[in-house]
């Protein structure tokens, strides 16, 4: 699988997840039936926990290792990168990415 490093941030929850980007501003943005989602937003609220079984990664513009997204991701075992600064500008709905939570890296695949 060829991939290109496109974002870095703070490692917030271990693991690797591959999926389709969904730009998130509220819960209505999450597709009702799609799986393997990479949820990307300025910040991610705790409500995402209701969709956790379909989420393979979280990426945020803001936040740190104690942010809501990071805390929820660690509790649920979802790879997470926070504080990228510009994920919502760089990524687009439908992009396929790999999130490497251990290193704080996001790759376009």
N, C-alpha and C positions, 0 to 999 in steps of 0.2 A: 504494500500500500504506500504510494507516494504521498508525502505530506509536506506542508510548508508552515514553519513557525510564523504566526501572525500576531499573537498577543502574549504578553507576560504580565503577571501580577503576583499577589501574595498567595502562597500555597495555604489553603484553608481546610481542606479535607482530602485525605489520601485516596488514591485509586485513579483508574483510567476509565473514561466513558466516551463512547462514540455515538453520535446521533445528529439529528436535524435541529438547527437553530430555530428557536421561537423567541422573537423579541417580546419582552414582557413589560407591560405597564399595569395590567390588572388581570384578575383570574379569567375574564372572558377571552383574553388573548390565547389561552391554552386550548388547543384543539381537543374536542370531546373524546376522540377515539385513538388518536395517534400515540405511538409508543416511541421509545428511544429519543426522547426530547432533550435538547440542551437548552435550558432556560437562561436567557440573557437579559439583564436589565440594569438600570442605574443602581437599584437596591432590590432585593427580593424579600417580600414579606413572609411571615410565618405561614400564611395560608397555603403556600405551595406544598406543604406537607400533605394536603388532601390529594395531590396528584403524584406523590413521591414514587409510586410503583412504576410510573411511566417516564420519570426523569432520570437521565443517565449522567447529567452534569449541570452545574450551576456556574455562571460567570457574571460578575458584576463590575460596573464602572467604579463604584465607591465601596467603602467598607474595609474592615480589617479582620483579623482572625477571631475577634469577639463579636462580629456583626451577626444579625439574625440569620442571614444566609449561611454563614460559616458554621454557626452552632447547629442549625437544623441539618445541614449537610453531614456534619460529623456524626450526629445522632442516628441518621438514617443510612450512613455509609455511601453517600453520593459524592463523587469527586467534585471539588469546588475550587475555583480561583476567584479571588476578590481583589478589588482595588486596581483594576487594569487601567482605569482612567478613560478609556475610549472604546470599550467593547461594543457598545450600542451604535457607534459610528462605523466601526470596522466590519462588524458582522451583519449579515442580512438574513431575513426570514428564509428558511430553506437551505442555507449553507450546511454542508456536512463537516463537522469538526470533531476533533479528539481533544478532550480536556484531560490534562495530566495534573491532578491535584497535588501530588507530591512535590512537583517542581514549579508549580504556578505557571504552566505553559498551556497555550491553546494553539492547535495546529489545524489548518485547513486540509481536508483529505479529499 
